[in-house]
């Protein structure tokens, strides 16, 4: 390998190499000097478990710590809250902000890129769960702004956590309060339905079925007894009529024809006669019997007088004993007929009520079962409401799971990025790479004959002697003028064009930041 030839070629191309090297160094140094500093302030938070043991009182907010943090992060990263925070803190006013005003969408995207929320822990290791730690950071062009925005984000997270937990516990309490009120109304309605049904079917309820069956049996027995009495009266009347038609007389009046008062009066007289035989007339027992006999005699006399007044025909003539007996028997038969009619009507009503009892029992059982189910639901709802009230009180007093700040954000003493030394070194490396690459590319594309070896390889001949091409002084000056002009265009024209684009067309800062972030230099 002809190192001397390649060294000469490199020296001949050295102006190009030098221009590209200067361009790389200049770009690297300019980027290192012109890039705005980025300060990052961080705050540290920890998620604390419940202050009251679950066995004594349990919070109604059962959200997992990691899930809760994700919800909080999504809520504080909404468009409205980010724009409100940016306007209130003046994030896009003052030093370090882009020259051209940003649109709201660009501000939101920029803030979401600059806010850093990292979560550690919360996992279970060897049967024990580790504490959940949250690190909140923010990138800003000034240290004061970075600390202020970071602390504001921490404040928003704490407020959102309290609001979310109190809202959930309050909604839980409201739900069970409404549920208790609804079940109370359902209980009242069902109880009213049961009462209304019992009042409408009080004669056909299952609890009185045995009584009505016993009453039905008693009425049936009474009906049989009345039928027997009716048959006896009819037989007696027939015998009396037959006797009167044969003899014209009805014989003596039977004891059954006398009234109850007459029978009782006769009994008292018999007892008085027996008592007088063994006791004196002044004996209290005899005196009582005499008083009772006197009272009954007055009653019997009144009955006989009334009977004598009623024992007349329509024409005013006195009724005969035969007619009186027939009238008495007919009256008893009419009374028995009325009693039988009443008993039959009652038996029909009892039969209908007994027949309707199974259906009523089924309906009543359904209503009662619904009432019991509602009572169980009501008792459960009352117990749940009590637990919800306890949980709401726990969250109101901040005794449940909470987020605590263990380290506030302070203004950093030095910027985190960019790494200016590394950017400058990368500029030098880029210049070297571009210079060597450009020279290599020129040599690969150059097919001119410059050495005797090129004649042998290209034309397959061996020259006797070779003479180099000699340039005049004017050609040399023209060549250097072209090189210097190109260098001036590269070193001055390109930066000026980029400055014009950045100042008048579109800011190049986001593009540069993205490029540095991808290369790890940001």
LUMMARPA-440912 format. One record per residue (C-alpha): residue in one letter; z negated, x negated, y negated. Coordinates in steps of 0.05 Angstrom, whole numbers, plus 5000, padded with zeros to 4 digits. Layout:
! LUMMARPA-440912
A; Z; X; Y
...
END
This chain:
! LUMMARPA-440912
X; 5000; 5000; 5000
X; 5022; 4972; 4932
X; 4957; 4979; 4892
X; 4986; 4941; 4834
X; 5043; 4991; 4828
X; 4996; 5051; 4830
X; 4951; 5018; 4779
X; 5010; 5009; 4734
X; 5031; 5081; 4744
X; 4960; 5104; 4728
X; 4960; 5061; 4665
X; 5027; 5089; 4646
X; 5000; 5160; 4655
X; 4933; 5143; 4625
X; 4945; 5182; 4560
X; 4951; 5246; 4599
X; 4889; 5229; 4638
X; 4851; 5212; 4575
X; 4872; 5277; 4541
X; 4850; 5320; 4601
X; 4785; 5280; 4607
X; 4770; 5291; 4534
X; 4787; 5364; 4541
X; 4739; 5371; 4599
X; 4684; 5332; 4564
X; 4694; 5371; 4500
X; 4693; 5438; 4536
X; 4631; 5420; 4575
X; 4593; 5393; 4515
X; 4615; 5452; 4472
X; 4593; 5502; 4525
X; 4527; 5466; 4533
X; 4514; 5466; 4458
X; 4543; 5534; 4440
X; 4516; 5577; 4497
X; 4457; 5618; 4472
X; 4390; 5604; 4505
X; 4364; 5655; 4555
X; 4289; 5665; 4557
X; 4258; 5702; 4616
X; 4188; 5732; 4611
X; 4154; 5759; 4673
X; 4096; 5805; 4686
X; 4060; 5814; 4752
X; 4035; 5881; 4779
X; 4000; 5902; 4843
X; 3998; 5969; 4879
X; 3925; 5986; 4895
X; 3906; 6034; 4951
X; 3864; 6097; 4942
X; 3795; 6087; 4912
X; 3765; 6144; 4953
X; 3769; 6141; 5030
X; 3816; 6191; 5061
X; 3760; 6215; 5107
X; 3721; 6241; 5046
X; 3777; 6265; 5001
X; 3852; 6256; 5007
X; 3904; 6255; 4952
X; 3961; 6304; 4958
X; 4012; 6250; 4937
X; 4034; 6217; 5002
X; 4092; 6175; 4976
X; 4097; 6105; 5006
X; 4087; 6047; 4958
X; 4157; 6019; 4966
X; 4189; 6087; 4960
X; 4147; 6102; 4898
X; 4168; 6037; 4865
X; 4242; 6051; 4880
X; 4235; 6120; 4848
X; 4201; 6091; 4787
X; 4254; 6038; 4780
X; 4310; 6089; 4783
X; 4275; 6133; 4732
X; 4263; 6079; 4680
X; 4334; 6051; 4689
X; 4367; 6116; 4668
X; 4416; 6114; 4610
X; 4374; 6153; 4561
X; 4311; 6112; 4571
X; 4348; 6046; 4567
X; 4384; 6065; 4502
X; 4320; 6093; 4471
X; 4283; 6028; 4489
X; 4339; 5985; 4461
X; 4340; 6023; 4395
X; 4264; 6024; 4389
X; 4254; 5950; 4403
X; 4318; 5928; 4367
X; 4345; 5890; 4427
X; 4415; 5888; 4399
X; 4394; 5872; 4328
X; 4379; 5803; 4302
X; 4393; 5733; 4328
X; 4425; 5721; 4394
X; 4462; 5788; 4396
X; 4538; 5794; 4403
X; 4577; 5792; 4339
X; 4618; 5854; 4357
X; 4578; 5918; 4365
X; 4572; 5941; 4437
X; 4586; 6011; 4461
X; 4529; 6051; 4493
X; 4560; 6041; 4562
X; 4563; 5966; 4552
X; 4491; 5965; 4528
X; 4468; 6003; 4590
X; 4505; 5956; 4637
X; 4479; 5895; 4600
X; 4407; 5920; 4602
X; 4411; 5936; 4676
X; 4437; 5865; 4689
X; 4381; 5834; 4647
X; 4323; 5874; 4675
X; 4292; 5842; 4738
X; 4246; 5881; 4784
X; 4226; 5847; 4849
X; 4178; 5873; 4901
X; 4140; 5831; 4952
X; 4092; 5849; 5008
X; 4075; 5918; 5032
X; 4093; 5901; 5104
X; 4048; 5902; 5164
X; 4029; 5835; 5193
X; 3984; 5830; 5254
X; 3961; 5901; 5247
X; 3943; 5894; 5173
X; 3986; 5915; 5114
X; 3995; 5864; 5058
X; 3989; 5881; 4985
X; 4051; 5904; 4948
X; 4065; 5859; 4888
X; 4117; 5875; 4835
X; 4146; 5822; 4788
X; 4181; 5850; 4726
X; 4224; 5805; 4682
X; 4274; 5810; 4626
X; 4326; 5762; 4598
X; 4331; 5756; 4523
X; 4358; 5707; 4471
X; 4289; 5697; 4442
X; 4222; 5686; 4476
X; 4187; 5739; 4434
X; 4240; 5791; 4452
X; 4235; 5774; 4526
X; 4159; 5784; 4527
X; 4162; 5848; 4485
X; 4215; 5881; 4528
X; 4181; 5860; 4593
X; 4114; 5890; 4570
X; 4151; 5953; 4548
X; 4182; 5960; 4617
X; 4114; 5951; 4649
X; 4086; 6005; 4604
X; 4143; 6052; 4623
X; 4130; 6038; 4697
X; 4055; 6053; 4690
X; 4070; 6117; 4651
X; 4122; 6139; 4701
X; 4075; 6126; 4759
X; 4019; 6167; 4728
X; 4067; 6223; 4707
X; 4100; 6225; 4776
X; 4034; 6228; 4814
X; 4001; 6278; 4768
X; 4064; 6321; 4768
X; 4067; 6321; 4844
X; 3993; 6337; 4851
X; 3999; 6391; 4798
X; 4060; 6422; 4830
X; 4023; 6422; 4897
X; 3964; 6458; 4866
X; 4009; 6508; 4831
X; 4045; 6522; 4896
X; 3982; 6537; 4936
X; 3953; 6577; 4878
X; 4015; 6621; 4878
X; 4012; 6624; 4954
X; 3940; 6649; 4952
X; 3958; 6702; 4900
X; 4018; 6724; 4941
X; 3977; 6729; 5005
X; 3923; 6768; 4968
X; 3975; 6818; 4946
X; 4004; 6822; 5016
X; 3934; 6833; 5044
X; 3921; 6889; 4995
X; 3987; 6921; 5011
X; 3977; 6916; 5086
X; 3905; 6943; 5081
X; 3931; 7000; 5039
X; 3985; 7015; 5091
X; 3933; 7016; 5146
X; 3887; 7062; 5106
X; 3944; 7109; 5088
X; 3967; 7111; 5161
X; 3896; 7126; 5185
X; 3888; 7181; 5134
X; 3955; 7211; 5153
X; 3939; 7208; 5228
X; 3864; 7216; 5228
X; 3868; 7267; 5285
X; 3911; 7222; 5330
X; 3879; 7153; 5324
X; 3864; 7113; 5387
X; 3790; 7104; 5371
X; 3778; 7180; 5378
X; 3821; 7189; 5440
X; 3762; 7194; 5489
X; 3727; 7244; 5444
X; 3789; 7288; 5439
X; 3799; 7285; 5515
X; 3727; 7307; 5525
X; 3737; 7361; 5473
X; 3800; 7383; 5509
X; 3762; 7388; 5575
X; 3706; 7427; 5542
X; 3754; 7475; 5509
X; 3790; 7486; 5575
X; 3724; 7501; 5609
X; 3705; 7548; 5553
X; 3772; 7582; 5560
X; 3759; 7593; 5634
X; 3690; 7621; 5618
X; 3720; 7669; 5567
X; 3772; 7692; 5618
X; 3716; 7705; 5667
X; 3677; 7744; 5615
X; 3740; 7782; 5597
X; 3752; 7800; 5670
X; 3680; 7823; 5677
X; 3684; 7866; 5614
X; 3749; 7897; 5637
X; 3720; 7911; 5706
X; 3658; 7941; 5673
X; 3700; 7985; 5628
X; 3742; 8008; 5687
X; 3680; 8026; 5727
X; 3650; 8062; 5668
X; 3713; 8102; 5656
X; 3718; 8119; 5730
X; 3644; 8140; 5733
X; 3651; 8183; 5670
X; 3713; 8217; 5697
X; 3678; 8234; 5763
X; 3609; 8254; 5738
X; 3617; 8264; 5664
X; 3559; 8216; 5653
X; 3554; 8141; 5646
X; 3484; 8134; 5674
X; 3429; 8093; 5640
X; 3445; 8041; 5589
X; 3444; 7973; 5620
X; 3401; 7918; 5592
X; 3464; 7879; 5576
X; 3482; 7933; 5526
X; 3419; 7920; 5485
X; 3420; 7871; 5428
X; 3387; 7804; 5429
X; 3333; 7828; 5381
X; 3316; 7887; 5427
X; 3311; 7841; 5487
X; 3267; 7793; 5449
X; 3224; 7851; 5424
X; 3213; 7875; 5495
X; 3195; 7806; 5518
X; 3143; 7798; 5462
X; 3112; 7866; 5480
X; 3106; 7844; 5552
X; 3072; 7780; 5531
X; 3025; 7818; 5484
X; 3004; 7865; 5540
X; 2989; 7806; 5585
X; 2950; 7769; 5530
X; 2908; 7830; 5511
X; 2886; 7835; 5583
X; 2852; 7767; 5580
X; 2842; 7755; 5505
X; 2808; 7792; 5449
X; 2846; 7827; 5394
X; 2822; 7776; 5343
X; 2849; 7717; 5381
X; 2900; 7677; 5338
X; 2951; 7679; 5394
X; 2947; 7756; 5397
X; 2951; 7760; 5321
X; 3015; 7717; 5320
X; 3047; 7760; 5375
X; 3031; 7823; 5336
X; 3062; 7795; 5273
X; 3125; 7775; 5310
X; 3130; 7844; 5344
X; 3122; 7879; 5276
X; 3177; 7836; 5245
X; 3225; 7848; 5304
X; 3211; 7922; 5303
X; 3235; 7925; 5231
X; 3298; 7887; 5249
X; 3312; 7932; 5309
X; 3300; 7994; 5268
X; 3350; 7970; 5216
X; 3401; 7955; 5271
X; 3392; 8023; 5302
X; 3398; 8056; 5234
X; 3462; 8018; 5221
X; 3488; 8035; 5290
X; 3472; 8108; 5279
X; 3510; 8108; 5214
X; 3571; 8073; 5245
X; 3570; 8114; 5309
X; 3613; 8170; 5278
X; 3685; 8189; 5287
X; 3736; 8191; 5232
X; 3722; 8265; 5224
X; 3647; 8251; 5215
X; 3623; 8275; 5283
X; 3571; 8234; 5322
X; 3598; 8188; 5377
X; 3575; 8200; 5448
X; 3542; 8145; 5488
X; 3605; 8138; 5529
X; 3647; 8127; 5468
X; 3596; 8078; 5440
X; 3598; 8038; 5505
X; 3673; 8037; 5505
X; 3675; 8016; 5432
X; 3626; 7961; 5446
X; 3665; 7935; 5506
X; 3731; 7939; 5467
X; 3699; 7901; 5410
X; 3676; 7846; 5457
X; 3746; 7843; 5488
X; 3777; 7836; 5419
X; 3728; 7781; 5402
X; 3744; 7744; 5467
X; 3818; 7751; 5453
X; 3809; 7720; 5384
X; 3767; 7664; 5415
X; 3821; 7651; 5467
X; 3875; 7648; 5414
X; 3834; 7598; 5373
X; 3820; 7556; 5435
X; 3894; 7556; 5455
X; 3913; 7536; 5385
X; 3862; 7480; 5387
X; 3885; 7458; 5456
X; 3957; 7454; 5431
X; 3934; 7412; 5372
X; 3893; 7367; 5418
X; 3952; 7360; 5465
X; 3998; 7341; 5408
X; 3948; 7291; 5379
X; 3936; 7260; 5448
X; 4011; 7254; 5459
X; 4020; 7221; 5391
X; 3962; 7172; 5401
X; 4001; 7118; 5440
X; 4054; 7113; 5386
X; 4002; 7112; 5332
X; 3963; 7059; 5370
X; 4025; 7016; 5374
X; 4039; 7024; 5299
X; 3966; 7012; 5282
X; 3964; 6950; 5327
X; 4025; 6923; 5292
X; 3995; 6934; 5223
X; 3928; 6904; 5246
X; 3963; 6844; 5276
X; 4001; 6833; 5211
X; 3936; 6839; 5173
X; 3903; 6787; 5219
X; 3961; 6740; 5211
X; 3958; 6748; 5135
X; 3884; 6735; 5137
X; 3895; 6671; 5176
X; 3950; 6650; 5128
X; 3905; 6668; 5069
X; 3847; 6627; 5097
X; 3893; 6568; 5109
X; 3923; 6575; 5039
X; 3853; 6577; 5008
X; 3834; 6514; 5046
X; 3899; 6480; 5025
X; 3887; 6501; 4953
X; 3818; 6470; 4956
X; 3847; 6405; 4982
X; 3902; 6408; 4929
X; 3849; 6417; 4875
X; 3812; 6356; 4902
X; 3877; 6316; 4904
X; 3895; 6337; 4833
X; 3826; 6316; 4809
X; 3834; 6249; 4844
X; 3900; 6237; 4809
X; 3874; 6261; 4742
X; 3817; 6210; 4747
X; 3865; 6155; 4772
X; 3826; 6148; 4837
X; 3888; 6151; 4881
X; 3941; 6099; 4894
X; 3956; 6064; 4828
X; 3995; 6007; 4797
X; 3953; 5955; 4761
X; 3976; 5899; 4715
X; 3946; 5833; 4737
X; 3987; 5789; 4691
X; 4018; 5809; 4625
X; 4083; 5779; 4602
X; 4077; 5724; 4550
X; 4130; 5690; 4509
X; 4160; 5632; 4550
X; 4156; 5562; 4519
X; 4227; 5542; 4540
X; 4291; 5578; 4560
X; 4307; 5587; 4632
X; 4382; 5579; 4622
X; 4433; 5551; 4611
X; 4425; 5482; 4644
X; 4459; 5443; 4589
X; 4458; 5375; 4624
X; 4490; 5405; 4685
X; 4542; 5442; 4645
X; 4561; 5377; 4608
X; 4564; 5339; 4674
X; 4609; 5393; 4703
X; 4654; 5386; 4642
X; 4661; 5311; 4654
X; 4675; 5324; 4728
X; 4726; 5377; 4710
X; 4761; 5329; 4661
X; 4764; 5275; 4714
X; 4791; 5323; 4766
X; 4843; 5352; 4718
X; 4865; 5281; 4697
X; 4873; 5253; 4767
X; 4904; 5318; 4792
X; 4955; 5321; 4735
X; 4976; 5249; 4748
X; 4982; 5261; 4822
X; 5024; 5324; 4809
X; 5070; 5286; 4762
X; 5081; 5231; 4813
X; 5095; 5281; 4869
X; 5147; 5316; 4826
X; 5179; 5251; 4801
X; 5238; 5229; 4844
X; 5265; 5173; 4799
X; 5279; 5104; 4827
X; 5229; 5055; 4798
X; 5223; 4999; 4851
X; 5270; 4962; 4897
X; 5235; 4995; 4954
X; 5257; 5062; 4926
X; 5330; 5038; 4930
X; 5322; 5017; 5002
X; 5288; 5081; 5022
X; 5333; 5127; 4981
X; 5402; 5094; 4988
X; 5392; 5054; 5052
X; 5417; 4989; 5018
X; 5386; 4923; 5002
X; 5398; 4902; 4930
X; 5408; 4828; 4912
X; 5372; 4835; 4846
X; 5342; 4893; 4805
X; 5336; 4900; 4730
X; 5284; 4947; 4699
X; 5301; 4999; 4646
X; 5281; 4973; 4578
X; 5261; 5026; 4524
X; 5273; 5013; 4451
X; 5217; 5014; 4400
X; 5240; 5083; 4375
X; 5237; 5113; 4444
X; 5167; 5086; 4453
X; 5144; 5116; 4386
X; 5176; 5183; 4402
X; 5141; 5184; 4470
X; 5073; 5170; 4437
X; 5086; 5222; 4384
X; 5099; 5274; 4438
X; 5036; 5254; 4475
X; 4993; 5256; 4412
X; 5023; 5323; 4391
X; 5008; 5352; 4460
X; 4937; 5325; 4457
X; 4928; 5356; 4388
X; 4953; 5423; 4413
X; 4907; 5420; 4473
X; 4845; 5396; 4436
X; 4853; 5439; 4374
X; 4900; 5496; 4390
X; 4865; 5522; 4453
X; 4794; 5523; 4422
X; 4822; 5556; 4359
X; 4858; 5609; 4400
X; 4795; 5623; 4441
X; 4754; 5628; 4376
X; 4805; 5677; 4347
X; 4803; 5721; 4410
X; 4727; 5720; 4411
X; 4721; 5736; 4337
X; 4775; 5788; 4328
X; 4798; 5816; 4395
X; 4743; 5815; 4448
X; 4678; 5778; 4458
X; 4685; 5723; 4511
X; 4610; 5717; 4520
X; 4605; 5766; 4579
X; 4663; 5731; 4614
X; 4631; 5663; 4605
X; 4563; 5690; 4628
X; 4595; 5719; 4691
X; 4631; 5654; 4704
X; 4567; 5613; 4696
X; 4528; 5662; 4740
X; 4580; 5655; 4796
X; 4578; 5579; 4792
X; 4502; 5578; 4789
X; 4499; 5547; 4720
X; 4473; 5608; 4683
END
